[in-house]
Amino acid sequence: SPSVDRMRREITGECGRHQVCQYAPIACYECHRFKPCYDVDHTINLERVNEEVQSARNGGLARQADVKRYMHIANRIRVVINICEAKREAITAERGVGS
């Protein structure tokens, strides 16, 4: 995933496919095969989707379906971010107990 300003790149997950989908990485969050990496910054994709939402909103009535679609993807990304934060906290707590 490249950032909005193209200054950063993150590997945000995998799905087991040998080829990259033409819709990756944004459509990955809706895919049932997607396995997000818990230790990366998924906000990089959230920022890109938020830009698409703004662009679609500026497109008027004709782009309302796109607004709904991108809002749904943004919500899925937020869920992944929350799950990844919980996983990181659990791993940190487990390492603290093991010490």
N, CA, C and O of each residue as an XYZ file, in Angstrom:
396
protein
N       0.835     -1.187      0.000
C       0.000      0.000      0.000
C       0.875      1.244      0.000
O       1.621      1.472      0.952
N       0.796      2.038     -1.035
C       1.498      3.328     -1.005
C       0.639      4.368     -0.281
O      -0.589      4.332     -0.365
N       1.291      5.295      0.432
C       0.554      6.343      1.123
C       0.018      7.358      0.126
O       0.360      7.330     -1.056
N      -0.825      8.250      0.620
C      -1.419      9.274     -0.227
C      -0.338     10.121     -0.881
O      -0.428     10.449     -2.065
N       0.683     10.474     -0.110
C       1.753     11.319     -0.641
C       2.882     10.504     -1.282
O       3.898     11.061     -1.698
N       2.693      9.170     -1.358
C       3.648      8.248     -1.977
C       5.003      8.220     -1.271
O       5.993      7.783     -1.858
N       5.061      8.682     -0.018
C       6.315      8.701      0.726
C       6.538      7.401      1.498
O       7.674      7.075      1.842
N       5.476      6.662      1.771
C       5.578      5.431      2.545
C       4.919      4.285      1.800
O       4.001      4.484      1.003
N       5.405      3.084      2.074
C       4.788      1.863      1.559
C       4.689      0.891      2.714
O       5.605      0.790      3.530
N       3.585      0.177      2.783
C       3.363     -0.828      3.816
C       2.825     -2.086      3.162
O       2.032     -2.015      2.224
N       3.252     -3.227      3.652
C       2.615     -4.486      3.282
C       1.557     -4.703      4.341
O       1.879     -4.970      5.498
N       0.281     -4.588      3.951
C      -0.800     -4.573      4.924
C      -1.479     -5.915      5.112
O      -2.295     -6.055      6.023
N      -1.180     -6.898      4.297
C      -1.795     -8.201      4.468
C      -1.519     -9.109      3.298
O      -0.759     -8.782      2.386
N      -2.165    -10.266      3.350
C      -2.000    -11.238      2.289
C      -3.287    -12.036      2.148
O      -4.170    -11.971      3.004
N      -3.382    -12.778      1.071
C      -4.581    -13.589      0.876
C      -4.256    -14.984      0.385
O      -5.157    -15.815      0.267
N      -3.022    -15.259      0.102
C      -2.648    -16.571     -0.404
C      -2.632    -16.663     -1.913
O      -2.249    -17.693     -2.467
N      -3.043    -15.597     -2.590
C      -3.010    -15.604     -4.052
C      -1.573    -15.408     -4.518
O      -0.761    -14.795     -3.825
N      -1.278    -15.924     -5.674
C       0.061    -15.783     -6.229
C       0.195    -14.526     -7.080
O       1.307    -14.104     -7.400
N      -0.924    -13.934     -7.443
C      -0.925    -12.711     -8.224
C      -1.677    -11.639     -7.451
O      -2.625    -11.932     -6.722
N      -1.251    -10.417     -7.617
C      -1.923     -9.303     -6.956
C      -3.196     -8.967     -7.727
O      -3.175     -8.851     -8.952
N      -4.298     -8.811     -7.005
C      -5.555     -8.403     -7.635
C      -5.398     -7.007     -8.225
O      -4.626     -6.192     -7.720
N      -6.121     -6.746     -9.271
C      -6.059     -5.418     -9.866
C      -6.700     -4.368     -8.966
O      -6.476     -3.172     -9.157
N      -7.493     -4.801     -7.988
C      -8.180     -3.870     -7.097
C      -7.474     -3.717     -5.749
O      -7.941     -2.962     -4.896
N      -6.371     -4.411     -5.547
C      -5.639     -4.341     -4.277
C      -5.019     -2.962     -4.132
O      -4.711     -2.341     -5.149
N      -4.824     -2.457     -2.946
C      -5.086     -3.047     -1.639
C      -6.431     -2.637     -1.044
O      -6.819     -3.172     -0.005
N      -7.139     -1.725     -1.656
C      -8.367     -1.206     -1.057
C      -9.461     -2.258     -1.011
O     -10.126     -2.408      0.014
N      -9.659     -2.982     -2.089
C     -10.713     -3.995     -2.117
C     -10.398     -5.183     -1.219
O     -11.292     -5.972     -0.912
N      -9.162     -5.325     -0.796
C      -8.771     -6.448      0.066
C      -9.578     -6.477      1.359
O      -9.885     -7.552      1.875
N      -9.915     -5.328      1.875
C     -10.612     -5.267      3.160
C     -12.021     -5.850      3.088
O     -12.597     -6.192      4.121
N     -12.573     -5.966      1.905
C     -13.889     -6.582      1.726
C     -13.786     -8.058      1.338
O     -14.794     -8.765      1.339
N     -12.607     -8.519      1.013
C     -12.410     -9.876      0.524
C     -12.361    -10.873      1.679
O     -11.741    -10.608      2.708
N     -13.013    -12.010      1.506
C     -13.029    -13.038      2.544
C     -11.684    -13.745      2.681
O     -11.459    -14.430      3.679
N     -10.795    -13.603      1.720
C      -9.469    -14.223      1.787
C      -8.429    -13.357      2.501
O      -7.347    -13.845      2.829
N      -8.731    -12.113      2.739
C      -7.755    -11.162      3.280
C      -7.344    -11.516      4.705
O      -8.184    -11.739      5.577
N      -6.033    -11.562      4.916
C      -5.456    -11.797      6.236
C      -4.576    -10.592      6.560
O      -3.439    -10.520      6.093
N      -5.082     -9.646      7.352
C      -4.309     -8.432      7.618
C      -3.100     -8.694      8.508
O      -3.145     -9.534      9.407
N      -2.036     -7.973      8.247
C      -0.864     -7.996      9.121
C      -1.194     -7.134     10.336
O      -1.649     -6.001     10.183
N      -0.974     -7.649     11.518
C      -1.350     -6.919     12.730
C      -0.333     -5.858     13.126
O      -0.649     -4.970     13.918
N       0.874     -5.933     12.594
C       1.937     -5.038     13.042
C       2.269     -3.918     12.055
O       3.370     -3.370     12.092
N       1.339     -3.577     11.184
C       1.566     -2.487     10.230
C       0.507     -1.403     10.407
O      -0.485     -1.584     11.114
N       0.740     -0.297      9.758
C      -0.151      0.864      9.854
C      -1.195      0.810      8.736
O      -0.904      1.138      7.586
N      -2.408      0.393      9.089
C      -3.487      0.310      8.100
C      -4.113      1.678      7.814
O      -4.916      1.806      6.889
N      -3.760      2.684      8.585
C      -4.303      4.019      8.327
C      -3.837      4.551      6.971
O      -4.443      5.471      6.421
N      -2.784      3.983      6.446
C      -2.298      4.386      5.127
C      -3.406      4.166      4.081
O      -3.586      4.993      3.187
N      -4.143      3.059      4.195
C      -5.245      2.789      3.266
C      -6.498      3.561      3.640
O      -7.279      3.939      2.766
N      -6.695      3.795      4.921
C      -7.845      4.591      5.358
C      -7.762      6.004      4.799
O      -8.777      6.569      4.391
N      -6.571      6.577      4.775
C      -6.386      7.917      4.215
C      -6.722      7.929      2.725
O      -7.357      8.863      2.235
N      -6.297      6.897      2.013
C      -6.594      6.820      0.581
C      -8.089      6.700      0.336
O      -8.624      7.334     -0.574
N      -8.766      5.889      1.142
C     -10.209      5.717      0.981
C     -10.944      7.005      1.323
O     -11.910      7.366      0.652
N     -10.495      7.695      2.358
C     -11.129      8.968      2.722
C     -11.000      9.986      1.593
O     -11.913     10.780      1.367
N      -9.874      9.968      0.885
C      -9.738     10.850     -0.281
C     -10.718     10.461     -1.390
O     -11.286     11.324     -2.058
N     -10.909      9.162     -1.576
C     -11.867      8.697     -2.586
C     -13.297      9.090     -2.201
O     -14.103      9.436     -3.065
N     -13.606      9.036     -0.910
C     -14.934      9.455     -0.440
C     -15.157     10.923     -0.770
O     -16.211     11.294     -1.286
N     -14.172     11.753     -0.474
C     -14.297     13.187     -0.762
C     -14.447     13.435     -2.251
O     -15.260     14.259     -2.670
N     -13.672     12.732     -3.043
C     -13.768     12.884     -4.498
C     -15.152     12.463     -4.999
O     -15.742     13.135     -5.845
N     -15.658     11.358     -4.476
C     -16.977     10.874     -4.894
C     -18.077     11.834     -4.445
O     -19.037     12.061     -5.181
N     -17.947     12.392     -3.257
C     -18.949     13.361     -2.777
C     -18.982     14.592     -3.660
O     -20.043     15.175     -3.887
N     -17.825     14.985     -4.155
C     -17.756     16.144     -5.042
C     -18.293     15.826     -6.435
O     -18.519     16.735     -7.234
N     -18.498     14.544     -6.731
C     -18.982     14.127     -8.045
C     -20.484     14.219     -8.213
O     -21.013     13.965     -9.295
N     -21.168     14.582     -7.146
C     -22.611     14.764     -7.259
C     -23.385     13.461     -7.157
O     -22.881     12.442     -6.684
N     -24.620     13.530     -7.615
C     -25.556     12.417     -7.502
C     -25.065     11.166     -8.228
O     -25.309     10.047     -7.777
N     -24.394     11.351     -9.320
C     -23.934     10.209    -10.107
C     -22.925      9.344     -9.356
O     -22.758      8.169     -9.686
N     -22.260      9.896     -8.366
C     -21.229      9.151     -7.640
C     -21.677      8.707     -6.251
O     -20.843      8.308     -5.438
N     -22.979      8.770     -5.963
C     -23.471      8.390     -4.642
C     -23.232      6.913     -4.330
O     -22.992      6.560     -3.176
N     -23.293      6.061     -5.328
C     -22.997      4.640     -5.108
C     -21.543      4.462     -4.690
O     -21.231      3.629     -3.838
N     -20.653      5.252     -5.295
C     -19.234      5.197     -4.919
C     -19.031      5.673     -3.484
O     -18.224      5.108     -2.746
N     -19.764      6.711     -3.092
C     -19.654      7.216     -1.713
C     -20.013      6.099     -0.742
O     -19.290      5.865      0.226
N     -21.117      5.412     -0.991
C     -21.544      4.323     -0.105
C     -20.520      3.200     -0.076
O     -20.203      2.666      0.987
N     -20.013      2.852     -1.226
C     -19.019      1.774     -1.304
C     -17.759      2.129     -0.535
O     -17.264      1.324      0.254
N     -17.236      3.327     -0.757
C     -16.008      3.730     -0.071
C     -16.230      3.923      1.425
O     -15.324      3.667      2.218
N     -17.409      4.366      1.818
C     -17.701      4.488      3.246
C     -17.727      3.101      3.895
O     -17.263      2.931      5.023
N     -18.268      2.119      3.186
C     -18.282      0.752      3.696
C     -16.855      0.222      3.852
O     -16.524     -0.391      4.867
N     -16.019      0.459      2.850
C     -14.623      0.013      2.921
C     -13.909      0.728      4.059
O     -13.129      0.104      4.779
N     -14.158      2.027      4.239
C     -13.531      2.772      5.341
C     -13.917      2.153      6.680
O     -13.077      2.044      7.574
N     -15.161      1.751      6.827
C     -15.579      1.102      8.069
C     -14.874     -0.233      8.262
O     -14.478     -0.568      9.379
N     -14.715     -0.992      7.192
C     -13.999     -2.267      7.289
C     -12.546     -2.048      7.688
O     -11.993     -2.822      8.468
N     -11.924     -0.993      7.156
C     -10.541     -0.688      7.524
C     -10.464     -0.315      8.999
O      -9.540     -0.732      9.697
N     -11.424      0.466      9.477
C     -11.445      0.829     10.901
C     -11.569     -0.412     11.786
O     -10.941     -0.484     12.843
N     -12.362     -1.375     11.368
C     -12.497     -2.627     12.122
C     -11.153     -3.353     12.160
O     -10.736     -3.829     13.216
N     -10.479     -3.440     11.020
C      -9.173     -4.093     10.958
C      -8.177     -3.365     11.852
O      -7.393     -4.005     12.553
N      -8.196     -2.042     11.836
C      -7.288     -1.269     12.689
C      -7.535     -1.601     14.155
O      -6.584     -1.802     14.909
N      -8.791     -1.660     14.566
C      -9.117     -1.979     15.957
C      -8.695     -3.396     16.325
O      -8.169     -3.619     17.416
N      -8.916     -4.346     15.440
C      -8.512     -5.729     15.695
C      -6.991     -5.826     15.817
O      -6.476     -6.522     16.692
N      -6.286     -5.134     14.946
C      -4.824     -5.171     14.980
C      -4.279     -4.529     16.253
O      -3.309     -5.021     16.830
N      -4.895     -3.441     16.691
C      -4.477     -2.818     17.950
C      -4.692     -3.769     19.117
O      -3.834     -3.876     19.993
N      -5.821     -4.458     19.141
C      -6.097     -5.423     20.207
C      -5.085     -6.562     20.173
O      -4.627     -7.008     21.225
N      -4.733     -7.035     18.997
C      -3.745     -8.108     18.857
C      -2.384     -7.652     19.364
O      -1.708     -8.395     20.076
N      -1.976     -6.437     19.005
C      -0.687     -5.916     19.479
C      -0.672     -5.801     20.997
O       0.316     -6.156     21.638
N      -1.765     -5.306     21.573
C      -1.855     -5.184     23.029
C      -1.799     -6.551     23.704
O      -1.162     -6.706     24.746
N      -2.464     -7.539     23.113
C      -2.442     -8.887     23.670
C      -1.037     -9.478     23.622
O      -0.604    -10.129     24.573
N      -0.336     -9.257     22.534
C       1.031     -9.768     22.409
C       1.943     -9.064     23.400
O       2.789     -9.706     24.024
N       1.786     -7.760     23.554
C       2.582     -7.008     24.523
C       2.315     -7.507     25.934
O       3.248     -7.680     26.718
N       1.059     -7.739     26.263
C       0.712     -8.235     27.594
C       1.276     -9.632     27.819
O       1.757     -9.946     28.909
N       1.218    -10.469     26.787
C       1.744    -11.829     26.897
C       3.246    -11.815     27.109
O       3.769    -12.602     27.899
N       3.939    -10.938     26.418
C       5.385    -10.827     26.587
C       5.734    -10.293     27.969
O       6.745    -10.678     28.557
N       4.873     -9.389     28.490
C       5.111     -8.839     29.827
C       4.953     -9.887     30.898
O       5.701     -9.881     31.876
N       3.992    -10.798     30.744
C       3.752    -11.869     31.713
C       4.874    -12.901     31.629
O       5.285    -13.460     32.647
N       5.363    -13.150     30.435
C       6.416    -14.143     30.229
C       7.778    -13.704     30.741
O       8.666    -14.540     30.908
N       7.962    -12.429     30.993
C       9.265    -11.914     31.433
C       9.525    -12.219     32.875
O      10.576    -11.855     33.403
